[in-house]
Amino acid sequence: MKIAVMGAGAVGCYYGGMLARAGHDVVLIGRSPMVEAVRRSGLLLESRAFRGHVRVRTDTSPAAIEGAELVLFCVKSGDTESAGAAMAPHLHPQASILSLQNGVDNAPRLSAVLGRHVIPVVVYVATEMAGPGHVLHHGRGDLVLGPSDSSAALAAALSAAEIPTSVSDRVVDALWAKLIINCAYNPLSAITQLRYGELVRAPHVLETLRNVFDECMAVARADNITVPADLWESLLAIAENMAGQRSSTAQDLARGKRSEIDHLNGYVVRRGKALGVPTPVNQALHCLVRLLEDSSTRAHLPAGASR
């Protein structure tokens, strides 16, 4: 297939790289440092299973989506509408669009911008950019697609590229399950800049994780969401299975970028208010990360610049 990755950060570069390794015609659309590094040397994929350079096309313009049969939409949640509007004029009428994003409402938000169906996807992967054009894969990599006419065929193609993929008609519940795990780990990893394995060994962290979890579960129940009965056990297992991972929120703060915290703990706080469910721990963590974002963004500004 001809495949475009819109928003080629850590997640987009990993999946785009895997698909290119499998022989697909992939273009990564992202920022100039990544584009230039990959044009020079190829995309460096590094995991426990392999390490090597992958030749893949890159571009900074959404126009590079032209002709793609499949679009992996991997931009930050806060950029969903603007990135969707930028790529809309270039989409093929029959292209399948997958939303590989954190949070639970990106697919419907993108669908509203494009005026066409967007397939929601739950992404289970631990990955980060070690530098421009250099992807470090720490674990997992499986996807769960929402239902559509093309979902089964897409799942087969992705699985053939060593990306284990399934289709579920309970994808919203699965997105919520991942949201709850993100709400627990992301802000604490960001505030401390600790990797998950170190984080859970710090004093009072497990109690805080449990408080976040319980608040999220209360909001989910009030919103008629069903998550697996063993979700707490799955949450704890993350610290072992992805011990070397720092959250995407932590990575954003370290680089002076805006994070997705408004669409993680912030989303739970907003839904809690709408449903009459108190979420004080989520609200405190959301507030702290936003304060750190402001401080980190100012620290990364050029001398004399303002926000």
Number of C-alpha atoms within 10 A of each C-alpha: 13 17 23 28 31 29 22 27 23 24 27 25 30 26 23 27 27 19 24 22 19 14 13 17 17 26 24 30 26 21 16 13 13 25 21 16 17 23 16 11 13 21 28 23 21 18 13 9 6 8 13 13 16 18 18 22 19 25 22 18 14 23 15 20 27 17 16 23 17 21 23 24 26 25 24 19 25 15 14 20 17 12 20 20 14 12 17 16 13 15 21 15 10 10 17 22 23 23 27 28 24 24 25 24 17 25 22 17 15 26 18 14 15 17 10 13 15 22 24 25 29 29 21 15 19 23 27 21 19 13 13 18 24 22 24 20 24 19 17 15 18 16 20 23 25 22 17 17 8 11 20 17 11 19 19 15 18 20 16 13 19 15 18 16 23 20 18 17 12 15 19 19 19 23 21 23 24 22 22 26 21 22 25 25 27 26 27 26 22 26 16 11 19 19 20 23 18 16 19 22 11 10 9 9 15 15 11 17 20 15 17 23 21 16 20 29 20 17 23 22 11 14 13 9 16 15 19 11 8 8 16 16 10 14 20 17 13 16 19 13 16 18 19 17 25 26 22 24 25 26 19 17 22 16 13 19 17 19 23 22 26 19 22 26 30 21 21 29 25 17 19 22 13 12 14 11 18 18 23 14 19 26 17 15 22 22 17 15 24 20 12 17 25 15 13 18 19 16 12 13 12 8 8 5 8 8 6
